[in-house]
Structure formats: structure tokens, C-alpha cells
């Protein structure tokens, strides 16, 4: 069984594939390939929907004009942006919320491996990070938005992450971000985001330890040594049979926090393919 078929199997297909190779899951989504482009069925039509794996692409969106208190929880519920002038100085972005194009992005799916064969467990996403004074998923808040992971220099930031929420959807939890792109710093890029050009979104994290996914192994690595299944990263994506059952070799991320989220113009290089927005405020 190849990797793509196993990933579809992991998502619990309940019907034969359609002619275009989409597979119906128990969650009611049609998924395809290792990045699982999802669709839902409405009558005799298939419409794009949320990916259960590798991020999210929502083709339905709306532009509400200028909204100054948008949030992933509700476009009308205020969020605290009192810190914006302080991070603006560090990132060299605008301190004025009116300069931002705001976009919602579902960018991490709990417990499901991405294309890099890395998974972020729900228990770790909700674990408290004392140094950040918030749970791990919320360490996105206040972090810079970069382009193509060019993240070594804070002053190259294209914007900032205003909010992060853990959102349930069809049996999986997504970390959903509210990202702001500064028009005054990069008007062209902000317009591309607003018009939903050929771009995706990809997160960056610092990870202290990882765990092998193969049962009866569960090797914990600090990055200096890995088990035979992971094999320094070369073994990730391999299929192993344990007690008669097939298992996918991937790493569970432990003791991590998020450091940035990038706009990506090369989707094949990102872990969470086409994590695009459903709603944009400009």
C-alpha cells in the first residue's frame, strides 16, 4: 500500500473512490491525495471545503470592508490589540490597525501528520507554555508574518498574527489564525492576499523533542538521535506492520512553540498545503 492510500485509509473512507480519485470519509468529506483536498456534497454538486489533513483551503470567502475588531471567533467580537504599537517597532510594521488586510487561516490540524510527516498532538497544542503564559497553540499570537519562511530578521516581517483559536471541525481540531498583512509596508503582497492569489500559508515552530509514531517504539528524540523507523528523517512516511496492522512512520512534536507563520508562493514546499482563507477583511 502506498503512502497516499494509507493516508486516505487513516481518514476512514466509507465508499469507493470517485472517478477523480476523491474518497468519502466518515466526516462527510471527499479527500484526495496526500494533501487531502476536501470537498463536501450539496445535492448533485461538490463544493470545496475544509481539509482534514495538511491545512485548509476554503474557496468560499467574503470581503466585509474595513473591520477593525475582526477575530477568528466572531467578526464582531473585539480582540486586544493594545500591544500592536510595541511589536510594530520591533517588526517595523504599521502600528495602525487600519493599514492591515486581515485573513483567517486554518494552519495546523491536531494529531494528523502533515506532508513533512510531522504531527502536532492535541495534548501538546493545549499544554501550558509558562514562558509564553499561554497554551502552545496560542503562542502564535503576536508572532510575525513572513514570506517564504525568511524569518531570521524580525524587520522583514510582512505583518503580525492577531489571534489564534483551537477550532473543532468534523472530529478534528484546527489551529485557526487571524493574520494581518501591512499594506503600508508591502502593498502588492497585501493585495495578493486580499484577492487570494496563488499563495498558501505555512507555520514555523521550535520543537524540543519528538516521538516516533510506531507502536511499541515511541522513541523520544531530542534531535541528536532517532530510532530506526525515523532514521534521521529518511524513514518518515514509511509503512510498518505491527501486530498485523499497518502503521505510518511519522514524528509527534513535543515541547514546541510557534515562532511565525509565512506566506508561501511555492505550495509544494510547505507542510500544510494550501492553507488558504475563508474570510478576508480589508
C-alpha positions in Angstrom: 0.0 0.0 0.0 1.5 3.4 -0.9 1.6 6.4 1.3 -1.3 8.3 -0.3 -3.7 5.3 0.0 -2.7 4.8 3.7 -3.4 8.4 4.5 -6.8 8.1 2.9 -7.3 4.9 4.9 -6.4 6.7 8.1 -9.2 9.2 7.4 -11.7 6.4 7.4 -13.1 6.1 3.9 -16.5 4.7 3.7 -17.2 4.5 0.0 -15.3 3.6 -3.2 -13.3 6.5 -4.7 -15.0 8.7 -7.3 -13.6 8.7 -10.8 -11.4 11.7 -9.9 -9.9 9.7 -7.0 -11.6 11.6 -4.2 -12.5 9.3 -1.3 -15.5 9.8 1.0 -14.6 9.9 4.8 -16.8 9.3 7.8 -16.7 13.0 8.4 -18.6 13.6 5.1 -15.7 15.0 3.2 -14.3 13.9 -0.2 -10.5 13.8 0.1 -7.8 13.3 -2.5 -4.1 12.6 -2.3 -1.5 13.2 0.4 -2.5 16.8 0.8 -6.2 15.8 1.0 -8.0 18.5 -0.9 -11.5 18.2 0.6 -15.0 18.7 -0.9 -18.5 18.4 0.6 -21.5 17.4 -1.3 -24.6 19.7 -1.7 -27.3 18.0 -3.7 -25.7 16.9 -7.0 -22.8 19.3 -6.7 -19.4 19.1 -4.9 -18.1 22.3 -3.3 -14.7 23.0 -1.8 -14.5 22.6 1.9 -12.1 22.2 4.8 -9.2 19.8 4.5 -9.0 17.2 7.3 -5.3 17.0 6.6 -2.5 19.3 5.6 -4.2 22.6 6.4 -7.2 24.0 4.8 -8.5 25.5 1.6 -11.8 27.3 1.7 -12.9 28.8 -1.6 -15.9 30.5 -0.1 -15.0 33.9 1.3 -16.3 37.4 1.7 -14.9 40.9 1.9 -16.6 43.0 4.6 -14.9 46.3 4.0 -12.8 47.7 6.8 -13.3 45.8 10.0 -11.2 46.9 12.9 -12.2 44.3 15.5 -12.3 41.1 13.5 -11.5 37.8 15.2 -11.5 34.1 14.4 -14.2 33.7 17.0 -16.6 36.3 15.5 -16.1 39.2 13.1 -17.9 41.4 15.7 -16.1 40.4 18.8 -13.2 42.7 19.8 -9.7 41.4 20.4 -6.9 43.0 22.3 -4.5 44.8 20.0 -3.1 47.2 22.6 0.3 45.6 22.1 0.4 46.4 18.3 2.4 49.6 18.7 5.1 47.8 20.6 5.5 44.9 18.2 5.3 47.3 15.3 8.5 48.9 16.4 10.3 45.5 16.6 8.9 44.2 13.3 9.0 47.6 11.5 5.3 47.3 10.6 2.5 49.8 11.0 1.0 50.5 14.5 -2.3 51.4 12.8 -4.9 48.6 12.5 -6.4 50.4 9.5 -3.3 49.5 7.5 -3.9 45.8 7.7 -5.6 43.2 5.5 -6.9 40.6 7.9 -7.3 37.0 6.8 -8.3 33.8 8.6 -6.2 30.7 8.1 -6.6 27.2 9.5 -3.0 26.1 9.5 -2.4 23.2 11.9 -4.5 20.0 12.2 -4.2 18.3 15.6 -2.9 14.7 15.7 -2.7 14.3 11.9 0.7 14.2 10.2 1.4 16.9 7.5 3.5 16.4 4.3 6.7 16.6 6.4 5.4 13.6 8.4 5.2 15.8 11.5 2.1 15.8 13.7 1.1 18.2 16.5 -0.8 16.3 19.2 -3.9 17.9 20.7 -2.5 17.2 24.2 0.6 19.3 23.3 -1.3 22.0 21.5 -3.3 22.6 24.7 -0.3 22.2 27.0 0.6 25.3 29.0 3.8 27.1 28.0 4.9 29.0 31.1 7.4 31.1 29.2 4.7 32.4 26.9 1.9 32.5 29.6 -0.5 30.6 27.3 -1.2 27.2 25.8 1.0 26.1 22.9 -1.5 26.8 20.1 -1.8 30.4 21.3 1.9 31.0 21.1 1.2 32.1 17.5 -0.3 35.4 18.9 1.9 38.4 18.4 4.4 36.4 16.2 5.5 37.9 12.9 4.1 37.1 9.5 6.9 36.4 7.0 7.2 35.5 3.3 8.6 32.1 2.4 10.0 31.5 5.9 12.5 34.3 5.6 12.2 34.6 9.4 15.7 35.3 10.8 15.2 39.0 10.7 12.2 40.4 12.6 12.3 43.6 10.5 11.5 41.6 7.3 8.0 40.8 8.7 5.1 41.5 6.4 2.6 41.7 9.3 1.6 40.0 12.5 -0.7 37.3 13.9 -3.5 38.9 15.9 -5.3 35.9 17.2 -5.2 32.0 17.4 -8.1 29.7 18.3 -8.4 25.9 18.6 -11.5 25.2 16.4 -13.2 21.8 16.2 -14.3 20.7 12.8 -15.6 17.2 11.8 -13.8 15.4 14.5 -10.5 17.2 14.2 -9.2 20.3 15.8 -7.7 23.1 13.7 -5.5 25.9 14.9 -7.1 28.9 13.2 -5.1 32.1 12.9 -6.1 35.7 12.3 -3.2 37.2 10.3 -2.7 40.8 9.4 -0.7 41.9 6.3 0.6 45.5 6.4 -0.5 47.4 3.3 1.8 50.3 4.1 4.9 48.0 4.1 4.1 45.7 1.2 1.0 46.9 -0.7 1.5 44.4 -3.5 1.6 41.4 -1.2 -1.3 42.6 0.8 -3.4 43.0 -2.3 -2.4 39.5 -3.4 -3.7 38.2 0.0 -6.9 40.2 -0.4 -7.5 38.9 -3.9 -6.5 35.3 -2.9 -3.7 34.9 -5.4 -1.6 31.8 -5.9 -0.3 31.7 -2.4 -0.5 29.4 0.7 0.3 29.7 4.3 2.9 27.7 6.3 3.8 27.8 10.0 7.2 27.8 11.8 7.8 26.3 15.2 10.7 25.5 17.5 10.5 21.9 18.8 12.4 20.5 21.7 11.6 16.8 21.4 9.8 14.4 19.0 8.2 10.9 19.4 8.1 8.1 16.9 4.5 7.1 15.9 5.2 3.3 15.5 3.6 1.3 18.4 6.0 -0.5 20.7 8.7 2.1 19.8 7.6 5.6 20.9 11.2 6.7 20.8 11.7 10.2 22.2 14.3 12.2 20.3 16.0 15.4 21.2 17.3 15.9 17.7 20.7 14.2 18.2 19.5 10.6 17.7 16.5 8.9 16.2 15.0 5.4 16.1 15.4 3.0 13.2 11.9 3.9 11.9 12.5 7.7 11.6 16.2 7.1 10.6 17.3 10.7 10.8 14.2 11.7 8.9 14.8 9.5 5.9 12.3 6.9 7.3 9.4 9.2 7.8 6.5 8.2 5.6 7.4 4.5 5.7 4.9 1.8 6.3 5.4 -0.7 9.1 3.3 -3.7 10.2 2.9 -4.2 13.9 0.7 -7.0 15.2 -0.8 -7.4 11.8 -1.8 -3.8 11.4 -0.2 -1.2 9.1 1.3 2.0 10.6 2.7 5.1 9.1 6.0 6.3 10.5 5.9 10.0 11.5 7.0 12.1 14.4 4.8 13.7 17.0 6.0 17.1 18.0 6.6 17.6 21.8 7.5 20.7 23.9 7.1 23.1 21.0 6.0 26.7 20.5 5.3 28.6 17.3 7.6 31.4 16.1 6.0 32.7 12.9 3.6 32.0 10.0 4.6 32.5 6.4 3.0 33.4 3.2 4.2 30.8 0.7 4.4 31.1 -3.1 5.7 27.6 -3.6 3.0 25.3 -2.3 4.8 22.0 -2.9 7.4 23.1 -0.4 5.1 23.7 2.5 4.0 21.3 5.2 0.3 22.3 5.3 -0.6 22.5 1.6 -2.9 25.4 0.6 -3.8 26.6 4.0 -5.9 29.4 2.5 -8.5 31.7 3.9 -12.3 31.6 4.1 -12.8 35.2 5.2 -10.9 38.4 4.4 -11.3 41.8 5.9 -9.6 44.7 4.1 
